[in-house]
Amino acid sequence: MPSVLAGIPYLTDHFFMGMYSNNKVNSIASLLKSKGYYSAFYHGALNGSMGFLNFSKLAGYQDYYGLDEY
């Protein structure tokens, strides 16, 4: 998710587990949000699995829909 949506390459550790995981990032969602667009992230697994819930909020998505919402 960080690679595809925010251009953060996978180096040796997952972004979610690294020391930079709380840094502000630009993503397609955050850039479009500044232009007035709405974005939501849909994930078919358990809510919060793989750190997607936290990263979606960090990346600027207004809403997250995981398995609990399906």
mmCIF file of the N, C-alpha and C atoms, coordinates in Angstrom:
data_MODEL
# 
_entry.id   MODEL 
# 
loop_
_atom_site.group_PDB 
_atom_site.id 
_atom_site.type_symbol 
_atom_site.label_atom_id 
_atom_site.label_alt_id 
_atom_site.label_comp_id 
_atom_site.label_asym_id 
_atom_site.label_entity_id 
_atom_site.label_seq_id 
_atom_site.pdbx_PDB_ins_code 
_atom_site.Cartn_x 
_atom_site.Cartn_y 
_atom_site.Cartn_z 
_atom_site.occupancy 
_atom_site.B_iso_or_equiv 
_atom_site.pdbx_formal_charge 
_atom_site.auth_seq_id 
_atom_site.auth_comp_id 
_atom_site.auth_asym_id 
_atom_site.auth_atom_id 
_atom_site.pdbx_PDB_model_num 
ATOM 1   N N  . MET A 1 1  ? 0.815   -1.195 0.000  1.00 0.00 ? 1  MET A N  1 
ATOM 2   C CA . MET A 1 1  ? 0.000   0.000  0.000  1.00 0.00 ? 1  MET A CA 1 
ATOM 3   C C  . MET A 1 1  ? 0.865   1.268  0.000  1.00 0.00 ? 1  MET A C  1 
ATOM 4   N N  . PRO A 1 2  ? 1.880   1.376  0.851  1.00 0.00 ? 2  PRO A N  1 
ATOM 5   C CA . PRO A 1 2  ? 2.720   2.568  0.807  1.00 0.00 ? 2  PRO A CA 1 
ATOM 6   C C  . PRO A 1 2  ? 3.425   2.745  -0.542 1.00 0.00 ? 2  PRO A C  1 
ATOM 7   N N  . SER A 1 3  ? 3.830   1.653  -1.163 1.00 0.00 ? 3  SER A N  1 
ATOM 8   C CA . SER A 1 3  ? 4.519   1.759  -2.453 1.00 0.00 ? 3  SER A CA 1 
ATOM 9   C C  . SER A 1 3  ? 3.590   2.247  -3.551 1.00 0.00 ? 3  SER A C  1 
ATOM 10  N N  . VAL A 1 4  ? 2.432   1.655  -3.632 1.00 0.00 ? 4  VAL A N  1 
ATOM 11  C CA . VAL A 1 4  ? 1.504   1.969  -4.727 1.00 0.00 ? 4  VAL A CA 1 
ATOM 12  C C  . VAL A 1 4  ? 0.850   3.334  -4.540 1.00 0.00 ? 4  VAL A C  1 
ATOM 13  N N  . LEU A 1 5  ? 0.429   3.654  -3.326 1.00 0.00 ? 5  LEU A N  1 
ATOM 14  C CA . LEU A 1 5  ? -0.348  4.878  -3.102 1.00 0.00 ? 5  LEU A CA 1 
ATOM 15  C C  . LEU A 1 5  ? 0.481   6.100  -2.739 1.00 0.00 ? 5  LEU A C  1 
ATOM 16  N N  . ALA A 1 6  ? 1.694   5.882  -2.207 1.00 0.00 ? 6  ALA A N  1 
ATOM 17  C CA . ALA A 1 6  ? 2.484   7.028  -1.765 1.00 0.00 ? 6  ALA A CA 1 
ATOM 18  C C  . ALA A 1 6  ? 3.906   7.038  -2.302 1.00 0.00 ? 6  ALA A C  1 
ATOM 19  N N  . GLY A 1 7  ? 4.275   6.054  -3.119 1.00 0.00 ? 7  GLY A N  1 
ATOM 20  C CA . GLY A 1 7  ? 5.605   6.026  -3.710 1.00 0.00 ? 7  GLY A CA 1 
ATOM 21  C C  . GLY A 1 7  ? 6.718   5.715  -2.725 1.00 0.00 ? 7  GLY A C  1 
ATOM 22  N N  . ILE A 1 8  ? 6.390   5.058  -1.623 1.00 0.00 ? 8  ILE A N  1 
ATOM 23  C CA . ILE A 1 8  ? 7.397   4.700  -0.623 1.00 0.00 ? 8  ILE A CA 1 
ATOM 24  C C  . ILE A 1 8  ? 7.886   3.289  -0.940 1.00 0.00 ? 8  ILE A C  1 
ATOM 25  N N  . PRO A 1 9  ? 9.138   3.133  -1.333 1.00 0.00 ? 9  PRO A N  1 
ATOM 26  C CA . PRO A 1 9  ? 9.622   1.804  -1.730 1.00 0.00 ? 9  PRO A CA 1 
ATOM 27  C C  . PRO A 1 9  ? 9.786   0.863  -0.542 1.00 0.00 ? 9  PRO A C  1 
ATOM 28  N N  . TYR A 1 10 ? 9.633   -0.419 -0.813 1.00 0.00 ? 10 TYR A N  1 
ATOM 29  C CA . TYR A 1 10 ? 9.911   -1.440 0.193  1.00 0.00 ? 10 TYR A CA 1 
ATOM 30  C C  . TYR A 1 10 ? 11.415  -1.684 0.178  1.00 0.00 ? 10 TYR A C  1 
ATOM 31  N N  . LEU A 1 11 ? 12.068  -1.408 1.274  1.00 0.00 ? 11 LEU A N  1 
ATOM 32  C CA . LEU A 1 11 ? 13.517  -1.587 1.331  1.00 0.00 ? 11 LEU A CA 1 
ATOM 33  C C  . LEU A 1 11 ? 13.857  -2.864 2.087  1.00 0.00 ? 11 LEU A C  1 
ATOM 34  N N  . THR A 1 12 ? 13.958  -2.809 3.387  1.00 0.00 ? 12 THR A N  1 
ATOM 35  C CA . THR A 1 12 ? 14.272  -4.009 4.159  1.00 0.00 ? 12 THR A CA 1 
ATOM 36  C C  . THR A 1 12 ? 13.189  -4.328 5.180  1.00 0.00 ? 12 THR A C  1 
ATOM 37  N N  . ASP A 1 13 ? 12.406  -3.350 5.551  1.00 0.00 ? 13 ASP A N  1 
ATOM 38  C CA . ASP A 1 13 ? 11.356  -3.512 6.549  1.00 0.00 ? 13 ASP A CA 1 
ATOM 39  C C  . ASP A 1 13 ? 10.059  -2.932 6.017  1.00 0.00 ? 13 ASP A C  1 
ATOM 40  N N  . HIS A 1 14 ? 8.957   -3.417 6.538  1.00 0.00 ? 14 HIS A N  1 
ATOM 41  C CA . HIS A 1 14 ? 7.682   -2.823 6.169  1.00 0.00 ? 14 HIS A CA 1 
ATOM 42  C C  . HIS A 1 14 ? 7.612   -1.400 6.699  1.00 0.00 ? 14 HIS A C  1 
ATOM 43  N N  . PHE A 1 15 ? 7.007   -0.517 5.935  1.00 0.00 ? 15 PHE A N  1 
ATOM 44  C CA . PHE A 1 15 ? 6.873   0.878  6.345  1.00 0.00 ? 15 PHE A CA 1 
ATOM 45  C C  . PHE A 1 15 ? 6.148   0.987  7.682  1.00 0.00 ? 15 PHE A C  1 
ATOM 46  N N  . PHE A 1 16 ? 5.138   0.140  7.886  1.00 0.00 ? 16 PHE A N  1 
ATOM 47  C CA . PHE A 1 16 ? 4.324   0.195  9.103  1.00 0.00 ? 16 PHE A CA 1 
ATOM 48  C C  . PHE A 1 16 ? 5.129   -0.076 10.357 1.00 0.00 ? 16 PHE A C  1 
ATOM 49  N N  . MET A 1 17 ? 6.197   -0.847 10.229 1.00 0.00 ? 17 MET A N  1 
ATOM 50  C CA . MET A 1 17 ? 6.982   -1.243 11.395 1.00 0.00 ? 17 MET A CA 1 
ATOM 51  C C  . MET A 1 17 ? 8.237   -0.413 11.581 1.00 0.00 ? 17 MET A C  1 
ATOM 52  N N  . GLY A 1 18 ? 8.506   0.482  10.672 1.00 0.00 ? 18 GLY A N  1 
ATOM 53  C CA . GLY A 1 18 ? 9.726   1.272  10.736 1.00 0.00 ? 18 GLY A CA 1 
ATOM 54  C C  . GLY A 1 18 ? 9.584   2.523  11.575 1.00 0.00 ? 18 GLY A C  1 
ATOM 55  N N  . MET A 1 19 ? 10.701  3.180  11.785 1.00 0.00 ? 19 MET A N  1 
ATOM 56  C CA . MET A 1 19 ? 10.716  4.377  12.622 1.00 0.00 ? 19 MET A CA 1 
ATOM 57  C C  . MET A 1 19 ? 10.079  5.594  11.947 1.00 0.00 ? 19 MET A C  1 
ATOM 58  N N  . TYR A 1 20 ? 9.816   5.500  10.651 1.00 0.00 ? 20 TYR A N  1 
ATOM 59  C CA . TYR A 1 20 ? 9.222   6.626  9.925  1.00 0.00 ? 20 TYR A CA 1 
ATOM 60  C C  . TYR A 1 20 ? 7.719   6.468  9.714  1.00 0.00 ? 20 TYR A C  1 
ATOM 61  N N  . SER A 1 21 ? 7.116   5.485  10.332 1.00 0.00 ? 21 SER A N  1 
ATOM 62  C CA . SER A 1 21 ? 5.717   5.168  10.067 1.00 0.00 ? 21 SER A CA 1 
ATOM 63  C C  . SER A 1 21 ? 4.742   6.262  10.488 1.00 0.00 ? 21 SER A C  1 
ATOM 64  N N  . ASN A 1 22 ? 5.169   7.187  11.332 1.00 0.00 ? 22 ASN A N  1 
ATOM 65  C CA . ASN A 1 22 ? 4.282   8.286  11.740 1.00 0.00 ? 22 ASN A CA 1 
ATOM 66  C C  . ASN A 1 22 ? 4.554   9.585  10.995 1.00 0.00 ? 22 ASN A C  1 
ATOM 67  N N  . ASN A 1 23 ? 5.497   9.552  10.056 1.00 0.00 ? 23 ASN A N  1 
ATOM 68  C CA . ASN A 1 23 ? 5.787   10.751 9.278  1.00 0.00 ? 23 ASN A CA 1 
ATOM 69  C C  . ASN A 1 23 ? 4.629   11.089 8.350  1.00 0.00 ? 23 ASN A C  1 
ATOM 70  N N  . LYS A 1 24 ? 4.462   12.355 8.048  1.00 0.00 ? 24 LYS A N  1 
ATOM 71  C CA . LYS A 1 24 ? 3.444   12.785 7.094  1.00 0.00 ? 24 LYS A CA 1 
ATOM 72  C C  . LYS A 1 24 ? 3.870   12.326 5.706  1.00 0.00 ? 24 LYS A C  1 
ATOM 73  N N  . VAL A 1 25 ? 2.927   11.784 4.947  1.00 0.00 ? 25 VAL A N  1 
ATOM 74  C CA . VAL A 1 25 ? 3.215   11.346 3.582  1.00 0.00 ? 25 VAL A CA 1 
ATOM 75  C C  . VAL A 1 25 ? 2.217   11.973 2.625  1.00 0.00 ? 25 VAL A C  1 
ATOM 76  N N  . ASN A 1 26 ? 2.636   12.168 1.397  1.00 0.00 ? 26 ASN A N  1 
ATOM 77  C CA . ASN A 1 26 ? 1.732   12.582 0.341  1.00 0.00 ? 26 ASN A CA 1 
ATOM 78  C C  . ASN A 1 26 ? 1.289   11.340 -0.412 1.00 0.00 ? 26 ASN A C  1 
ATOM 79  N N  . SER A 1 27 ? 0.036   11.275 -0.717 1.00 0.00 ? 27 SER A N  1 
ATOM 80  C CA . SER A 1 27 ? -0.500  10.167 -1.495 1.00 0.00 ? 27 SER A CA 1 
ATOM 81  C C  . SER A 1 27 ? -1.504  10.739 -2.474 1.00 0.00 ? 27 SER A C  1 
ATOM 82  N N  . ILE A 1 28 ? -2.002  9.900  -3.335 1.00 0.00 ? 28 ILE A N  1 
ATOM 83  C CA . ILE A 1 28 ? -3.019  10.353 -4.280 1.00 0.00 ? 28 ILE A CA 1 
ATOM 84  C C  . ILE A 1 28 ? -4.243  10.885 -3.528 1.00 0.00 ? 28 ILE A C  1 
ATOM 85  N N  . ALA A 1 29 ? -4.577  10.253 -2.392 1.00 0.00 ? 29 ALA A N  1 
ATOM 86  C CA . ALA A 1 29 ? -5.732  10.698 -1.600 1.00 0.00 ? 29 ALA A CA 1 
ATOM 87  C C  . ALA A 1 29 ? -5.502  12.077 -0.990 1.00 0.00 ? 29 ALA A C  1 
ATOM 88  N N  . SER A 1 30 ? -4.330  12.301 -0.422 1.00 0.00 ? 30 SER A N  1 
ATOM 89  C CA . SER A 1 30 ? -4.066  13.599 0.213  1.00 0.00 ? 30 SER A CA 1 
ATOM 90  C C  . SER A 1 30 ? -3.955  14.713 -0.823 1.00 0.00 ? 30 SER A C  1 
ATOM 91  N N  . LEU A 1 31 ? -3.383  14.416 -1.967 1.00 0.00 ? 31 LEU A N  1 
ATOM 92  C CA . LEU A 1 31 ? -3.267  15.438 -3.011 1.00 0.00 ? 31 LEU A CA 1 
ATOM 93  C C  . LEU A 1 31 ? -4.628  15.807 -3.594 1.00 0.00 ? 31 LEU A C  1 
ATOM 94  N N  . LEU A 1 32 ? -5.482  14.814 -3.799 1.00 0.00 ? 32 LEU A N  1 
ATOM 95  C CA . LEU A 1 32 ? -6.814  15.094 -4.332 1.00 0.00 ? 32 LEU A CA 1 
ATOM 96  C C  . LEU A 1 32 ? -7.732  15.714 -3.282 1.00 0.00 ? 32 LEU A C  1 
ATOM 97  N N  . LYS A 1 33 ? -7.507  15.392 -2.010 1.00 0.00 ? 33 LYS A N  1 
ATOM 98  C CA . LYS A 1 33 ? -8.301  15.983 -0.928 1.00 0.00 ? 33 LYS A CA 1 
ATOM 99  C C  . LYS A 1 33 ? -8.135  17.502 -0.917 1.00 0.00 ? 33 LYS A C  1 
ATOM 100 N N  . SER A 1 34 ? -6.923  17.968 -1.179 1.00 0.00 ? 34 SER A N  1 
ATOM 101 C CA . SER A 1 34 ? -6.676  19.413 -1.207 1.00 0.00 ? 34 SER A CA 1 
ATOM 102 C C  . SER A 1 34 ? -7.390  20.099 -2.368 1.00 0.00 ? 34 SER A C  1 
ATOM 103 N N  . LYS A 1 35 ? -7.833  19.303 -3.341 1.00 0.00 ? 35 LYS A N  1 
ATOM 104 C CA . LYS A 1 35 ? -8.583  19.841 -4.487 1.00 0.00 ? 35 LYS A CA 1 
ATOM 105 C C  . LYS A 1 35 ? -10.088 19.652 -4.323 1.00 0.00 ? 35 LYS A C  1 
ATOM 106 N N  . GLY A 1 36 ? -10.507 19.145 -3.141 1.00 0.00 ? 36 GLY A N  1 
ATOM 107 C CA . GLY A 1 36 ? -11.929 18.996 -2.862 1.00 0.00 ? 36 GLY A CA 1 
ATOM 108 C C  . GLY A 1 36 ? -12.510 17.625 -3.145 1.00 0.00 ? 36 GLY A C  1 
ATOM 109 N N  . TYR A 1 37 ? -11.680 16.654 -3.474 1.00 0.00 ? 37 TYR A N  1 
ATOM 110 C CA . TYR A 1 37 ? -12.167 15.306 -3.763 1.00 0.00 ? 37 TYR A CA 1 
ATOM 111 C C  . TYR A 1 37 ? -12.345 14.513 -2.468 1.00 0.00 ? 37 TYR A C  1 
ATOM 112 N N  . TYR A 1 38 ? -13.237 13.536 -2.518 1.00 0.00 ? 38 TYR A N  1 
ATOM 113 C CA . TYR A 1 38 ? -13.468 12.603 -1.419 1.00 0.00 ? 38 TYR A CA 1 
ATOM 114 C C  . TYR A 1 38 ? -12.826 11.280 -1.800 1.00 0.00 ? 38 TYR A C  1 
ATOM 115 N N  . SER A 1 39 ? -12.217 10.589 -0.826 1.00 0.00 ? 39 SER A N  1 
ATOM 116 C CA . SER A 1 39 ? -11.643 9.277  -1.112 1.00 0.00 ? 39 SER A CA 1 
ATOM 117 C C  . SER A 1 39 ? -11.924 8.322  0.045  1.00 0.00 ? 39 SER A C  1 
ATOM 118 N N  . ALA A 1 40 ? -12.078 7.063  -0.312 1.00 0.00 ? 40 ALA A N  1 
ATOM 119 C CA . ALA A 1 40 ? -12.281 6.013  0.678  1.00 0.00 ? 40 ALA A CA 1 
ATOM 120 C C  . ALA A 1 40 ? -11.427 4.825  0.267  1.00 0.00 ? 40 ALA A C  1 
ATOM 121 N N  . PHE A 1 41 ? -10.961 4.064  1.253  1.00 0.00 ? 41 PHE A N  1 
ATOM 122 C CA . PHE A 1 41 ? -10.169 2.874  0.987  1.00 0.00 ? 41 PHE A CA 1 
ATOM 123 C C  . PHE A 1 41 ? -10.999 1.660  1.364  1.00 0.00 ? 41 PHE A C  1 
ATOM 124 N N  . TYR A 1 42 ? -11.115 0.712  0.437  1.00 0.00 ? 42 TYR A N  1 
ATOM 125 C CA . TYR A 1 42 ? -11.887 -0.514 0.657  1.00 0.00 ? 42 TYR A CA 1 
ATOM 126 C C  . TYR A 1 42 ? -10.922 -1.694 0.753  1.00 0.00 ? 42 TYR A C  1 
ATOM 127 N N  . HIS A 1 43 ? -11.107 -2.492 1.814  1.00 0.00 ? 43 HIS A N  1 
ATOM 128 C CA . HIS A 1 43 ? -10.204 -3.608 2.086  1.00 0.00 ? 43 HIS A CA 1 
ATOM 129 C C  . HIS A 1 43 ? -11.054 -4.783 2.541  1.00 0.00 ? 43 HIS A C  1 
ATOM 130 N N  . GLY A 1 44 ? -10.962 -5.909 1.868  1.00 0.00 ? 44 GLY A N  1 
ATOM 131 C CA . GLY A 1 44 ? -11.823 -7.040 2.144  1.00 0.00 ? 44 GLY A CA 1 
ATOM 132 C C  . GLY A 1 44 ? -11.407 -7.923 3.308  1.00 0.00 ? 44 GLY A C  1 
ATOM 133 N N  . ALA A 1 45 ? -10.318 -7.617 3.979  1.00 0.00 ? 45 ALA A N  1 
ATOM 134 C CA . ALA A 1 45 ? -9.863  -8.429 5.116  1.00 0.00 ? 45 ALA A CA 1 
ATOM 135 C C  . ALA A 1 45 ? -10.329 -7.794 6.429  1.00 0.00 ? 45 ALA A C  1 
ATOM 136 N N  . LEU A 1 46 ? -9.939  -8.398 7.530  1.00 0.00 ? 46 LEU A N  1 
ATOM 137 C CA . LEU A 1 46 ? -10.318 -7.867 8.842  1.00 0.00 ? 46 LEU A CA 1 
ATOM 138 C C  . LEU A 1 46 ? -9.861  -6.423 8.999  1.00 0.00 ? 46 LEU A C  1 
ATOM 139 N N  . ASN A 1 47 ? -10.686 -5.634 9.642  1.00 0.00 ? 47 ASN A N  1 
ATOM 140 C CA . ASN A 1 47 ? -10.347 -4.223 9.849  1.00 0.00 ? 47 ASN A CA 1 
ATOM 141 C C  . ASN A 1 47 ? -9.018  -4.105 10.592 1.00 0.00 ? 47 ASN A C  1 
ATOM 142 N N  . GLY A 1 48 ? -8.141  -3.295 10.065 1.00 0.00 ? 48 GLY A N  1 
ATOM 143 C CA . GLY A 1 48 ? -6.848  -3.069 10.695 1.00 0.00 ? 48 GLY A CA 1 
ATOM 144 C C  . GLY A 1 48 ? -5.776  -4.068 10.337 1.00 0.00 ? 48 GLY A C  1 
ATOM 145 N N  . SER A 1 49 ? -6.115  -5.128 9.599  1.00 0.00 ? 49 SER A N  1 
ATOM 146 C CA . SER A 1 49 ? -5.077  -6.105 9.260  1.00 0.00 ? 49 SER A CA 1 
ATOM 147 C C  . SER A 1 49 ? -4.061  -5.483 8.311  1.00 0.00 ? 49 SER A C  1 
ATOM 148 N N  . MET A 1 50 ? -2.842  -5.908 8.437  1.00 0.00 ? 50 MET A N  1 
ATOM 149 C CA . MET A 1 50 ? -1.707  -5.458 7.620  1.00 0.00 ? 50 MET A CA 1 
ATOM 150 C C  . MET A 1 50 ? -1.431  -3.963 7.759  1.00 0.00 ? 50 MET A C  1 
ATOM 151 N N  . GLY A 1 51 ? -2.005  -3.321 8.766  1.00 0.00 ? 51 GLY A N  1 
ATOM 152 C CA . GLY A 1 51 ? -1.751  -1.901 8.996  1.00 0.00 ? 51 GLY A CA 1 
ATOM 153 C C  . GLY A 1 51 ? -2.449  -0.978 8.017  1.00 0.00 ? 51 GLY A C  1 
ATOM 154 N N  . PHE A 1 52 ? -3.378  -1.507 7.215  1.00 0.00 ? 52 PHE A N  1 
ATOM 155 C CA . PHE A 1 52 ? -4.023  -0.691 6.187  1.00 0.00 ? 52 PHE A CA 1 
ATOM 156 C C  . PHE A 1 52 ? -4.908  0.406  6.774  1.00 0.00 ? 52 PHE A C  1 
ATOM 157 N N  . LEU A 1 53 ? -5.572  0.143  7.878  1.00 0.00 ? 53 LEU A N  1 
ATOM 158 C CA . LEU A 1 53 ? -6.423  1.167  8.491  1.00 0.00 ? 53 LEU A CA 1 
ATOM 159 C C  . LEU A 1 53 ? -5.591  2.374  8.895  1.00 0.00 ? 53 LEU A C  1 
ATOM 160 N N  . ASN A 1 54 ? -4.497  2.128  9.599  1.00 0.00 ? 54 ASN A N  1 
ATOM 161 C CA . ASN A 1 54 ? -3.641  3.235  10.040 1.00 0.00 ? 54 ASN A CA 1 
ATOM 162 C C  . ASN A 1 54 ? -3.008  3.966  8.862  1.00 0.00 ? 54 ASN A C  1 
ATOM 163 N N  . PHE A 1 55 ? -2.529  3.214  7.875  1.00 0.00 ? 55 PHE A N  1 
ATOM 164 C CA . PHE A 1 55 ? -1.885  3.883  6.754  1.00 0.00 ? 55 PHE A CA 1 
ATOM 165 C C  . PHE A 1 55 ? -2.897  4.661  5.910  1.00 0.00 ? 55 PHE A C  1 
ATOM 166 N N  . SER A 1 56 ? -4.103  4.158  5.774  1.00 0.00 ? 56 SER A N  1 
ATOM 167 C CA . SER A 1 56 ? -5.099  4.888  4.983  1.00 0.00 ? 56 SER A CA 1 
ATOM 168 C C  . SER A 1 56 ? -5.403  6.243  5.611  1.00 0.00 ? 56 SER A C  1 
ATOM 169 N N  . LYS A 1 57 ? -5.450  6.293  6.930  1.00 0.00 ? 57 LYS A N  1 
ATOM 170 C CA . LYS A 1 57 ? -5.667  7.579  7.605  1.00 0.00 ? 57 LYS A CA 1 
ATOM 171 C C  . LYS A 1 57 ? -4.450  8.490  7.436  1.00 0.00 ? 57 LYS A C  1 
ATOM 172 N N  . LEU A 1 58 ? -3.258  7.931  7.574  1.00 0.00 ? 58 LEU A N  1 
ATOM 173 C CA . LEU A 1 58 ? -2.030  8.698  7.390  1.00 0.00 ? 58 LEU A CA 1 
ATOM 174 C C  . LEU A 1 58 ? -1.922  9.225  5.961  1.00 0.00 ? 58 LEU A C  1 
ATOM 175 N N  . ALA A 1 59 ? -2.400  8.444  5.008  1.00 0.00 ? 59 ALA A N  1 
ATOM 176 C CA . ALA A 1 59 ? -2.309  8.824  3.597  1.00 0.00 ? 59 ALA A CA 1 
ATOM 177 C C  . ALA A 1 59 ? -3.386  9.817  3.175  1.00 0.00 ? 59 ALA A C  1 
ATOM 178 N N  . GLY A 1 60 ? -4.344  10.107 4.044  1.00 0.00 ? 60 GLY A N  1 
ATOM 179 C CA . GLY A 1 60 ? -5.329  11.134 3.733  1.00 0.00 ? 60 GLY A CA 1 
ATOM 180 C C  . GLY A 1 60 ? -6.687  10.638 3.288  1.00 0.00 ? 60 GLY A C  1 
ATOM 181 N N  . TYR A 1 61 ? -6.934  9.344  3.382  1.00 0.00 ? 61 TYR A N  1 
ATOM 182 C CA . TYR A 1 61 ? -8.263  8.841  3.039  1.00 0.00 ? 61 TYR A CA 1 
ATOM 183 C C  . TYR A 1 61 ? -9.253  9.268  4.118  1.00 0.00 ? 61 TYR A C  1 
ATOM 184 N N  . GLN A 1 62 ? -10.417 9.756  3.694  1.00 0.00 ? 62 GLN A N  1 
ATOM 185 C CA . GLN A 1 62 ? -11.407 10.192 4.667  1.00 0.00 ? 62 GLN A CA 1 
ATOM 186 C C  . GLN A 1 62 ? -12.090 9.012  5.347  1.00 0.00 ? 62 GLN A C  1 
ATOM 187 N N  . ASP A 1 63 ? -12.306 7.935  4.624  1.00 0.00 ? 63 ASP A N  1 
ATOM 188 C CA . ASP A 1 63 ? -12.994 6.765  5.188  1.00 0.00 ? 63 ASP A CA 1 
ATOM 189 C C  . ASP A 1 63 ? -12.273 5.481  4.825  1.00 0.00 ? 63 ASP A C  1 
ATOM 190 N N  . TYR A 1 64 ? -12.443 4.495  5.691  1.00 0.00 ? 64 TYR A N  1 
ATOM 191 C CA . TYR A 1 64 ? -11.885 3.164  5.505  1.00 0.00 ? 64 TYR A CA 1 
ATOM 192 C C  . TYR A 1 64 ? -13.010 2.163  5.686  1.00 0.00 ? 64 TYR A C  1 
ATOM 193 N N  . TYR A 1 65 ? -13.143 1.241  4.752  1.00 0.00 ? 65 TYR A N  1 
ATOM 194 C CA . TYR A 1 65 ? -14.164 0.202  4.832  1.00 0.00 ? 65 TYR A CA 1 
ATOM 195 C C  . TYR A 1 65 ? -13.470 -1.151 4.774  1.00 0.00 ? 65 TYR A C  1 
ATOM 196 N N  . GLY A 1 66 ? -13.515 -1.862 5.896  1.00 0.00 ? 66 GLY A N  1 
ATOM 197 C CA . GLY A 1 66 ? -12.929 -3.190 5.973  1.00 0.00 ? 66 GLY A CA 1 
ATOM 198 C C  . GLY A 1 66 ? -14.008 -4.249 6.037  1.00 0.00 ? 66 GLY A C  1 
ATOM 199 N N  . LEU A 1 67 ? -13.639 -5.435 6.426  1.00 0.00 ? 67 LEU A N  1 
ATOM 200 C CA . LEU A 1 67 ? -14.563 -6.563 6.478  1.00 0.00 ? 67 LEU A CA 1 
ATOM 201 C C  . LEU A 1 67 ? -15.774 -6.281 7.379  1.00 0.00 ? 67 LEU A C  1 
ATOM 202 N N  . ASP A 1 68 ? -15.577 -5.543 8.458  1.00 0.00 ? 68 ASP A N  1 
ATOM 203 C CA . ASP A 1 68 ? -16.691 -5.243 9.376  1.00 0.00 ? 68 ASP A CA 1 
ATOM 204 C C  . ASP A 1 68 ? -17.802 -4.465 8.682  1.00 0.00 ? 68 ASP A C  1 
ATOM 205 N N  . GLU A 1 69 ? -17.475 -3.654 7.703  1.00 0.00 ? 69 GLU A N  1 
ATOM 206 C CA . GLU A 1 69 ? -18.489 -2.845 7.028  1.00 0.00 ? 69 GLU A CA 1 
ATOM 207 C C  . GLU A 1 69 ? -19.167 -3.583 5.878  1.00 0.00 ? 69 GLU A C  1 
ATOM 208 N N  . TYR A 1 70 ? -18.575 -4.697 5.434  1.00 0.00 ? 70 TYR A N  1 
ATOM 209 C CA . TYR A 1 70 ? -19.212 -5.462 4.365  1.00 0.00 ? 70 TYR A CA 1 
ATOM 210 C C  . TYR A 1 70 ? -20.308 -6.245 4.983  1.00 0.00 ? 70 TYR A C  1 
# 
